[in-house]
Amino acid sequence: MKVNYIMCFLRDVSPEEAMEHYELALPYREMIVGIGLDSNEYDRPPMLFDEVYRRARKDEFKLTCHCDVAQKDTHEHIRQVICEIGGGGADRVDHGLDAAEVPELLEVIKEKKIGMTLCPWAYVRHHKEENVFGYVRRLFTAGVLVNISSDSPAYVESNWVVDNLSLLQMKGGFTNEEIVKVQRNSLEMCWAGEDVKAEMGEKIERFLEQIVPK
């Protein structure tokens, strides 16, 4: 199975340094599927890095960007990511949970079929539980492609994917059927090749056949 990587730039470095690292990575582009932006985003709006995102879009890479929860200017950061960066918005938002607070943002994410990678365990440190799971529910119910992922599991206890999915059931009231839908959504928004996605889809169906009684 071919492994594709996402090239992530640190948000607290300069846009010029991001472009320098982008160009250094281009000789290995067959291993790279997309670019992202993470690290401390305080007073570092995504559009600071628009030039490298436009370059990556021109070079046919996928685009994503972190939008941390309960962060200063988070709604504006989300708007820049889904509407502007790279000349039309990213393909995915990492985190961005607070989009659930603004119907206009939620509608754009839904209409453009922008995937969202969410990590509930990471958010309960910043939001009330009812907000975290209420917001995930709101996004899911609206038809947004929600993926439940991990976030620095080596540093945060119980932050592996299975723990996040379990928490979604225990605190968010997600049923087994809804968890399956989340996993299928994850596959739909995945940037792997179609052959890999087909293989993963078959594994999901085989797993369901084993655990769901006829």
N, C-alpha and C positions, 0 to 999 in steps of 0.2 A: 504494500500500500504506500503510495507516494505521500510524503508529509509536506504540507505547506506551512510557512511561517508568516506571522504578521510582524512587520518592522515598526516598532513603537518608538516615538521620540519623547524625550522628557520635556514636560511643559515649562519647567523652570529654567531651561537653557534658552539660548537665543535662536530665533528663526534661521539665522545664518548657519549656526552649528547644525541645526536639523537638516538643512539642505546639504551641507557638507557630508553628513552621515548617510543621507539618502543616496548621494552620488557614489559614495564608497561601497554601498551595498548593491548597486546595479549589476556588477559582474556576476552576482549570484541570484539574479532575478527569477530564474527558473524555480528557485526554492521559496519564493516570496509570493503570497497571494494578495496581500494588502498592507496598508499602513495605518497606524493609530497614534494617539496622543494621550499620554498619561502623566502621572506624578502630580505635584502640587499645582492646582489651577487657580489659587487665590490671586485675583487681579491679573490673570493670564487668560484672556478670552481666546477661544479657538481661532478666531480670524487673524490673530497674530501670525498664524502658521499657514495662511491661505495660499501663499506662493508655492510651498512644497506640496500642499494638497492638490493644487491645480496641476502641478507637474506630474504628480502621481496619477491623477485622473487621465491626463494626456497619455501617460505610459500604460494605461489600462489596468491599474491596480484597483482593488476594492478599497473603500475608505470607511474608517470608523474613528470614534473619539470618545474619551471618557467625559462624562458629565456627572460629577459626584453629587450625592444627595445632601440637602440642607447646607448647600454651599452658597456663598455670596454670589448674587447675579446668576443663580443656576438656571432660571427660566430663559434669560437672554442667551446664556451659553447653549442651552438645548436648541433654541431657535436658530442660532448661527450654524449649529451642526446639521440640523435637518433641512435647512432652507438655503444656506449660503456657501458653506465651506467647499472648496474644490470647484466652485462655479455652479452649484445647484444642490448642494447638500450631500451628506454621507450616505452610505448604504446601510449603516448600522450605528446604533448608539450603545455604548457601554455604560451601564447604570442609567442615569436619566430618569429615575423613578418619579421625580417631582413634576414631570410632564403631566402626570395624572391630575395635578392641581389646576391646569390651564386647558380648558376644552379645545381651544384653537390649536395648541401644540399636539394634543392627542389626536385630533382629526387629521393633521398633516402627516403624522407618523403612520396612522392607519391607511390613509389614501395612497401614500408613497410606498407602503409595505416595507417600512424600515424596521428591521429586527432590533430587539432590545435584549441585552444580556443583563440579567438581574441577579443579585446575590443577597437574599433576605438576611442572612446572618450578619452581614456587614452593616446593614442599615439600622438594626435595632439599637445600635450604640448612639445613633444620631436622631432618630425619630421615635415617637411613641409607637408601640406595637400595632395599635389599631390603624395608624396611618400607614405603616409599612405594608401590612397585609391587605388593608383596604385599597391602597393604591395599586398593588399588584393585581388584585381582583378587578379593579376598575379598568386597568389596561387590558387584561385578559378578556373580560366581558365585552369590551369595545371591539375586539377582533384584532388587536395588535399582536404581532408575532413575538411572543414572549419566550425567552430562553432562560432557564434557571441554571446558573453556573456557579463556579467557586471564585473566591477572591482572596489571593494570598493565603492558601490553606496551611502553608508551613508556618505562618506567623499568627494566624487567628484560629483558636480552638474551634473544632466542629464546623469548619468552613469548607468541607469537601462537597462535591455536587450532591451526593446522596443525603448529606446532612441538611443541605438547603431544601431539597425536595421534601424531606421528612418534616422540616419546619413549616413548609407551605401547607402540608396536610394538618399538622397539629394546631398551628396558630391561624392559618388562613382558611381552613375548612375546605380545602381542595379535595375532591373525591378522586378515587383511583382513575376514573374515566377522564377527569380533567388533567391529572398528571400525565396520562398517556397523550392527551392533546398537546400539552406543553412540550413533550418530547418530540412529537411529530412536527410541531411548529419549529422546534430547534433544528430539526433536519431540513425543513423547508428554507430556513434562513442561513443554513450552513454554506460556507464558501468552498467546500470540497468539490471534487469533480462529480459528475452525474453517476459514474460507475461506483464511486465510493458511497455516495448517498443512497443509491439503490441497495447496496450491500448492507448498509446500516439499517435501512428501512425493513429489509427482510429479517434482520436480527430482532428488531422490535416486534414484528409480527410473530416470529417463532416464540419469543418470550411470552407474549400474550397467550398464545395457544397453550403454553405450559401452565400458566397460573390461573387462567379464566376457565371455569368449568363449562363443559358443553351443555 
